[in-house]
Amino acid sequence: MTSNRCDTVLPSERPGCEENAMNGIPYTGYLIRPAPLPLATGEWNLEVHISKDRGSDVTERKFSAANTYKTEEEAIKHCINFGKQIIDGKAENLTVADL
């Protein structure tokens, strides 16, 4: 899988990467799509969608956490890291093994 210059950076660190991050970051055969949720407080909550393309079909699962962040950009960064932890089996009680 080819790495994209936007794969692991905050949108502000690379102009033009904002849309790419929201469309998904490929990671070890999965696609991590950040979907941070705005809260009434002005903060952002973590939500990430992880999908696996098996050729004939694509399966996706949504994961969320109660963590809040001051900016959307910060939430996007943490969504990506959260997705990687889930895929790597480092997030307790969360798995993509059956995708």
C-alpha positions in Angstrom: 0.0 0.0 0.0 1.4 3.4 -1.0 1.7 6.1 1.7 0.1 9.5 1.0 1.8 12.7 2.3 -1.4 13.4 4.3 -1.7 9.9 5.9 -0.5 10.8 9.4 -0.4 14.5 9.8 -2.7 17.1 11.2 -4.6 19.1 8.5 -2.8 22.3 9.5 0.6 20.7 9.0 0.0 20.0 5.3 -2.3 22.3 3.3 -4.9 20.4 1.4 -4.9 17.4 3.8 -8.2 18.3 5.6 -10.4 16.7 3.0 -8.1 13.7 2.6 -8.2 12.9 6.4 -12.0 13.0 6.5 -12.1 10.6 3.4 -10.0 8.1 5.2 -6.5 7.1 6.1 -5.3 3.7 4.9 -3.7 1.6 7.6 -2.5 -2.0 7.4 -5.3 -3.1 5.1 -8.1 -1.1 6.7 -9.4 2.4 6.1 -9.7 4.7 9.1 -12.2 7.5 8.6 -12.4 10.2 11.3 -15.9 11.5 12.1 -15.5 13.8 15.1 -18.8 15.0 16.5 -19.3 18.7 17.5 -20.8 19.1 21.0 -23.0 22.0 22.3 -20.0 23.1 24.4 -18.0 23.9 21.3 -15.7 20.9 21.9 -15.4 17.8 19.8 -16.1 14.1 20.6 -14.3 11.1 19.1 -15.9 9.0 16.5 -14.1 6.9 14.0 -15.3 4.5 11.2 -13.0 1.6 10.3 -13.7 -0.4 7.1 -12.2 -3.4 5.4 -12.4 -4.0 1.7 -12.5 -7.7 0.9 -12.9 -7.2 -2.9 -16.5 -8.5 -3.1 -17.7 -6.4 -0.2 -16.8 -3.6 2.2 -17.6 -3.9 5.9 -17.5 -1.0 8.3 -17.8 -0.4 12.0 -18.2 2.8 14.0 -16.3 3.3 17.3 -16.6 6.2 19.7 -15.0 7.4 22.9 -16.1 9.9 25.5 -12.9 11.9 25.1 -13.4 15.6 24.2 -11.1 18.0 22.3 -11.1 21.7 21.9 -10.7 21.8 18.1 -11.9 19.6 15.3 -8.4 19.3 14.1 -7.2 17.9 17.4 -10.2 15.5 17.4 -9.3 14.3 13.9 -5.7 13.6 15.0 -7.0 11.6 18.0 -9.6 9.7 15.8 -6.8 8.5 13.6 -4.7 7.4 16.5 -7.7 5.7 18.2 -8.4 3.9 14.9 -4.8 2.7 14.7 -4.9 1.5 18.3 -8.1 -0.5 17.6 -6.6 -2.1 14.5 -3.4 -2.9 16.3 -5.4 -4.6 19.1 -4.3 -2.1 21.7 -7.8 -0.7 22.6 -9.4 -2.7 25.4 -12.6 -4.5 24.4 -12.5 -3.0 20.8 -11.7 -5.1 17.8 -11.9 -5.2 14.0 -10.9 -8.9 13.8 -14.3 -9.8 12.4 -14.5 -7.1 9.7 
